[in-house]
Amino acid sequence: MNKALWLLRHHGATLALWGGVALALLALVANALVMQPLQEQLAALAEVQARSGGTERAADAAARAGTPAQQLADFYAHFDKAPKLTVLLGRLNAVAKASGLELASAEYRLSSSPDQRLQRYQIVIPVTGSYRTIRVFVARALRELPTMSLDLVQLQRKSIADTDVEAQISFTLHLPR
């Protein structure tokens, strides 16, 4: 114990200097590994926001849209601009492939009522993949196909050790008559 105290008394200043240098180097490494990527991501997000013209609250946009009848007409006009069903299904398949999933089969059902202005094209897709892959697919599909809604996602894992899950995903494409 006396030897350790003697070393600290005689070499304490040197140890403190090297400890300070080590902490400074650690701070520089942390900055390079953590802060730089975050700053780059923030700059990219700011650029995307600037290109999109900024953000606008939905309530403000709705207030400028006019009467409720005009708002409803604008809503239905959005569906008239949607591509044909075959194009939409092709996009869904492309999104699945880009997400790392293969759509081997699907169940399709068209349901419409004469008193409704939109037809509902229900799609049930069984897929197998990692939970993350399935989440990415669902998020991309909803982003790429704005006239589609998510109805149901059922996930099942055969055993706790499995990395892949089996999923039943149910979407509805809303199409004009």
C-alpha positions as YAML, in Angstrom:
chain: A
units: angstrom
residues:
- id: 1
  name: MET
  ca: [0.00, 0.00, 0.00]
- id: 2
  name: ASN
  ca: [2.85, 2.38, 0.84]
- id: 3
  name: LYS
  ca: [4.43, 1.69, -2.54]
- id: 4
  name: ALA
  ca: [1.18, 2.60, -4.34]
- id: 5
  name: LEU
  ca: [0.92, 5.87, -2.39]
- id: 6
  name: TRP
  ca: [4.55, 6.68, -3.15]
- id: 7
  name: LEU
  ca: [3.94, 6.05, -6.89]
- id: 8
  name: LEU
  ca: [0.86, 8.27, -6.85]
- id: 9
  name: ARG
  ca: [2.69, 11.09, -5.08]
- id: 10
  name: HIS
  ca: [5.66, 11.04, -7.40]
- id: 11
  name: HIS
  ca: [3.93, 10.22, -10.69]
- id: 12
  name: GLY
  ca: [0.42, 11.59, -10.07]
- id: 13
  name: ALA
  ca: [0.82, 14.56, -12.39]
- id: 14
  name: THR
  ca: [2.01, 12.32, -15.22]
- id: 15
  name: LEU
  ca: [-0.85, 9.88, -14.67]
- id: 16
  name: ALA
  ca: [-3.36, 12.74, -14.63]
- id: 17
  name: LEU
  ca: [-1.95, 14.09, -17.88]
- id: 18
  name: TRP
  ca: [-2.17, 10.73, -19.64]
- id: 19
  name: GLY
  ca: [-5.66, 10.15, -18.21]
- id: 20
  name: GLY
  ca: [-6.76, 13.50, -19.60]
- id: 21
  name: VAL
  ca: [-5.27, 12.68, -22.99]
- id: 22
  name: ALA
  ca: [-7.09, 9.32, -22.98]
- id: 23
  name: LEU
  ca: [-10.41, 11.01, -22.13]
- id: 24
  name: ALA
  ca: [-9.90, 13.57, -24.91]
- id: 25
  name: LEU
  ca: [-9.21, 10.78, -27.41]
- id: 26
  name: LEU
  ca: [-12.28, 8.89, -26.20]
- id: 27
  name: ALA
  ca: [-14.39, 12.02, -26.71]
- id: 28
  name: LEU
  ca: [-13.07, 12.44, -30.26]
- id: 29
  name: VAL
  ca: [-13.81, 8.80, -31.11]
- id: 30
  name: ALA
  ca: [-17.32, 9.09, -29.64]
- id: 31
  name: ASN
  ca: [-17.90, 12.23, -31.69]
- id: 32
  name: ALA
  ca: [-16.77, 10.51, -34.88]
- id: 33
  name: LEU
  ca: [-18.80, 7.36, -34.27]
- id: 34
  name: VAL
  ca: [-21.98, 8.84, -32.82]
- id: 35
  name: MET
  ca: [-22.37, 12.55, -33.48]
- id: 36
  name: GLN
  ca: [-21.18, 12.71, -37.10]
- id: 37
  name: PRO
  ca: [-23.72, 10.16, -38.42]
- id: 38
  name: LEU
  ca: [-26.50, 11.86, -36.46]
- id: 39
  name: GLN
  ca: [-25.56, 15.26, -37.88]
- id: 40
  name: GLU
  ca: [-25.49, 13.83, -41.41]
- id: 41
  name: GLN
  ca: [-28.91, 12.25, -40.88]
- id: 42
  name: LEU
  ca: [-30.27, 15.55, -39.55]
- id: 43
  name: ALA
  ca: [-28.91, 17.39, -42.59]
- id: 44
  name: ALA
  ca: [-30.50, 14.84, -44.93]
- id: 45
  name: LEU
  ca: [-33.86, 15.19, -43.18]
- id: 46
  name: ALA
  ca: [-33.64, 18.98, -43.38]
- id: 47
  name: GLU
  ca: [-32.92, 18.71, -47.11]
- id: 48
  name: VAL
  ca: [-35.92, 16.43, -47.65]
- id: 49
  name: GLN
  ca: [-38.14, 18.82, -45.71]
- id: 50
  name: ALA
  ca: [-36.87, 21.79, -47.72]
- id: 51
  name: ARG
  ca: [-37.55, 19.96, -51.00]
- id: 52
  name: SER
  ca: [-41.07, 19.04, -49.94]
- id: 53
  name: GLY
  ca: [-41.88, 22.66, -49.23]
- id: 54
  name: GLY
  ca: [-42.04, 22.30, -45.46]
- id: 55
  name: THR
  ca: [-44.74, 20.78, -43.40]
- id: 56
  name: GLU
  ca: [-48.30, 21.83, -43.18]
- id: 57
  name: ARG
  ca: [-50.80, 20.88, -40.57]
- id: 58
  name: ALA
  ca: [-53.69, 18.82, -41.90]
- id: 59
  name: ALA
  ca: [-56.17, 21.08, -40.12]
- id: 60
  name: ASP
  ca: [-54.78, 24.14, -41.94]
- id: 61
  name: ALA
  ca: [-55.02, 22.41, -45.30]
- id: 62
  name: ALA
  ca: [-58.58, 21.29, -44.58]
- id: 63
  name: ALA
  ca: [-59.61, 24.80, -43.53]
- id: 64
  name: ARG
  ca: [-58.44, 26.20, -46.88]
- id: 65
  name: ALA
  ca: [-60.06, 23.41, -48.88]
- id: 66
  name: GLY
  ca: [-63.50, 24.96, -48.78]
- id: 67
  name: THR
  ca: [-66.90, 23.49, -48.09]
- id: 68
  name: PRO
  ca: [-67.43, 19.92, -46.88]
- id: 69
  name: ALA
  ca: [-68.86, 19.03, -50.30]
- id: 70
  name: GLN
  ca: [-65.70, 20.33, -51.98]
- id: 71
  name: GLN
  ca: [-63.53, 18.42, -49.50]
- id: 72
  name: LEU
  ca: [-65.45, 15.21, -50.27]
- id: 73
  name: ALA
  ca: [-65.09, 15.80, -54.01]
- id: 74
  name: ASP
  ca: [-61.33, 16.33, -53.55]
- id: 75
  name: PHE
  ca: [-61.16, 13.11, -51.53]
- id: 76
  name: TYR
  ca: [-62.81, 11.03, -54.25]
- id: 77
  name: ALA
  ca: [-60.75, 12.76, -56.96]
- id: 78
  name: HIS
  ca: [-57.64, 11.39, -55.24]
- id: 79
  name: PHE
  ca: [-58.83, 7.85, -56.00]
- id: 80
  name: ASP
  ca: [-59.58, 8.69, -59.64]
- id: 81
  name: LYS
  ca: [-55.89, 9.55, -60.10]
- id: 82
  name: ALA
  ca: [-54.80, 6.10, -58.88]
- id: 83
  name: PRO
  ca: [-53.32, 3.69, -61.44]
- id: 84
  name: LYS
  ca: [-55.13, 0.59, -62.68]
- id: 85
  name: LEU
  ca: [-55.47, -2.44, -60.44]
- id: 86
  name: THR
  ca: [-52.84, -4.44, -62.32]
- id: 87
  name: VAL
  ca: [-50.30, -1.63, -61.87]
- id: 88
  name: LEU
  ca: [-51.09, -1.42, -58.15]
- id: 89
  name: LEU
  ca: [-50.67, -5.18, -57.72]
- id: 90
  name: GLY
  ca: [-47.38, -5.02, -59.62]
- id: 91
  name: ARG
  ca: [-46.17, -2.28, -57.27]
- id: 92
  name: LEU
  ca: [-47.17, -4.37, -54.26]
- id: 93
  name: ASN
  ca: [-45.17, -7.30, -55.61]
- id: 94
  name: ALA
  ca: [-42.18, -5.03, -56.32]
- id: 95
  name: VAL
  ca: [-42.33, -3.64, -52.78]
- id: 96
  name: ALA
  ca: [-42.35, -7.19, -51.41]
- id: 97
  name: LYS
  ca: [-39.29, -8.12, -53.45]
- id: 98
  name: ALA
  ca: [-37.48, -4.93, -52.44]
- id: 99
  name: SER
  ca: [-38.25, -5.74, -48.80]
- id: 100
  name: GLY
  ca: [-36.85, -9.26, -49.12]
- id: 101
  name: LEU
  ca: [-40.14, -11.17, -49.25]
- id: 102
  name: GLU
  ca: [-41.60, -13.31, -51.99]
- id: 103
  name: LEU
  ca: [-45.36, -13.32, -52.51]
- id: 104
  name: ALA
  ca: [-45.92, -16.94, -53.51]
- id: 105
  name: SER
  ca: [-49.70, -16.76, -53.25]
- id: 106
  name: ALA
  ca: [-52.47, -14.39, -52.28]
- id: 107
  name: GLU
  ca: [-56.22, -14.40, -51.89]
- id: 108
  name: TYR
  ca: [-58.11, -11.65, -53.71]
- id: 109
  name: ARG
  ca: [-61.71, -10.60, -53.21]
- id: 110
  name: LEU
  ca: [-63.58, -7.67, -54.77]
- id: 111
  name: SER
  ca: [-66.41, -6.32, -52.69]
- id: 112
  name: SER
  ca: [-68.54, -3.43, -53.72]
- id: 113
  name: SER
  ca: [-71.93, -2.03, -52.98]
- id: 114
  name: PRO
  ca: [-74.04, 0.01, -55.41]
- id: 115
  name: ASP
  ca: [-74.48, 2.81, -52.88]
- id: 116
  name: GLN
  ca: [-70.73, 3.27, -52.34]
- id: 117
  name: ARG
  ca: [-68.46, 5.26, -54.64]
- id: 118
  name: LEU
  ca: [-65.41, 3.10, -53.95]
- id: 119
  name: GLN
  ca: [-64.84, -0.59, -54.53]
- id: 120
  name: ARG
  ca: [-62.86, -2.55, -51.98]
- id: 121
  name: TYR
  ca: [-60.34, -5.06, -53.32]
- id: 122
  name: GLN
  ca: [-59.27, -7.18, -50.36]
- id: 123
  name: ILE
  ca: [-55.91, -8.94, -50.51]
- id: 124
  name: VAL
  ca: [-54.77, -11.57, -48.01]
- id: 125
  name: ILE
  ca: [-51.10, -12.46, -48.32]
- id: 126
  name: PRO
  ca: [-49.34, -15.26, -46.44]
- id: 127
  name: VAL
  ca: [-45.61, -14.57, -46.04]
- id: 128
  name: THR
  ca: [-42.70, -16.00, -44.09]
- id: 129
  name: GLY
  ca: [-39.75, -13.90, -42.99]
- id: 130
  name: SER
  ca: [-38.18, -12.08, -40.10]
- id: 131
  name: TYR
  ca: [-40.35, -9.76, -38.05]
- id: 132
  name: ARG
  ca: [-38.31, -6.77, -39.19]
- id: 133
  name: THR
  ca: [-38.63, -7.72, -42.86]
- id: 134
  name: ILE
  ca: [-42.39, -8.04, -42.54]
- id: 135
  name: ARG
  ca: [-42.65, -4.67, -40.77]
- id: 136
  name: VAL
  ca: [-40.55, -3.01, -43.47]
- id: 137
  name: PHE
  ca: [-42.74, -4.55, -46.18]
- id: 138
  name: VAL
  ca: [-45.98, -3.34, -44.57]
- id: 139
  name: ALA
  ca: [-44.62, 0.18, -44.04]
- id: 140
  name: ARG
  ca: [-43.27, 0.45, -47.60]
- id: 141
  name: ALA
  ca: [-46.46, -0.95, -49.10]
- id: 142
  name: LEU
  ca: [-48.62, 1.60, -47.30]
- id: 143
  name: ARG
  ca: [-46.26, 4.41, -48.31]
- id: 144
  name: GLU
  ca: [-46.05, 3.33, -51.98]
- id: 145
  name: LEU
  ca: [-49.78, 2.61, -52.37]
- id: 146
  name: PRO
  ca: [-51.67, 5.50, -50.75]
- id: 147
  name: THR
  ca: [-55.09, 4.09, -51.72]
- id: 148
  name: MET
  ca: [-54.41, 0.93, -49.73]
- id: 149
  name: SER
  ca: [-55.23, 0.31, -46.08]
- id: 150
  name: LEU
  ca: [-53.94, -2.29, -43.66]
- id: 151
  name: ASP
  ca: [-56.68, -4.42, -42.16]
- id: 152
  name: LEU
  ca: [-54.91, -7.17, -40.25]
- id: 153
  name: VAL
  ca: [-51.50, -8.63, -39.49]
- id: 154
  name: GLN
  ca: [-51.34, -12.03, -37.80]
- id: 155
  name: LEU
  ca: [-47.93, -13.28, -36.75]
- id: 156
  name: GLN
  ca: [-47.08, -16.81, -35.65]
- id: 157
  name: ARG
  ca: [-43.75, -18.34, -34.70]
- id: 158
  name: LYS
  ca: [-43.58, -22.14, -34.63]
- id: 159
  name: SER
  ca: [-41.01, -22.22, -31.84]
- id: 160
  name: ILE
  ca: [-39.32, -19.59, -29.76]
- id: 161
  name: ALA
  ca: [-35.95, -20.42, -31.33]
- id: 162
  name: ASP
  ca: [-37.14, -19.67, -34.88]
- id: 163
  name: THR
  ca: [-35.98, -16.40, -36.38]
- id: 164
  name: ASP
  ca: [-38.66, -16.41, -39.07]
- id: 165
  name: VAL
  ca: [-42.35, -15.85, -38.44]
- id: 166
  name: GLU
  ca: [-45.34, -16.80, -40.53]
- id: 167
  name: ALA
  ca: [-47.65, -13.87, -41.19]
- id: 168
  name: GLN
  ca: [-51.08, -13.33, -42.69]
- id: 169
  name: ILE
  ca: [-51.31, -9.76, -43.94]
- id: 170
  name: SER
  ca: [-54.65, -8.36, -45.04]
- id: 171
  name: PHE
  ca: [-54.76, -5.19, -47.13]
- id: 172
  name: THR
  ca: [-57.64, -3.40, -48.85]
- id: 173
  name: LEU
  ca: [-57.15, -1.44, -52.05]
- id: 174
  name: HIS
  ca: [-59.78, 1.28, -52.44]
- id: 175
  name: LEU
  ca: [-60.63, 1.75, -56.11]
- id: 176
  name: PRO
  ca: [-63.02, 4.05, -57.97]
- id: 177
  name: ARG
  ca: [-66.07, 2.51, -59.63]
...
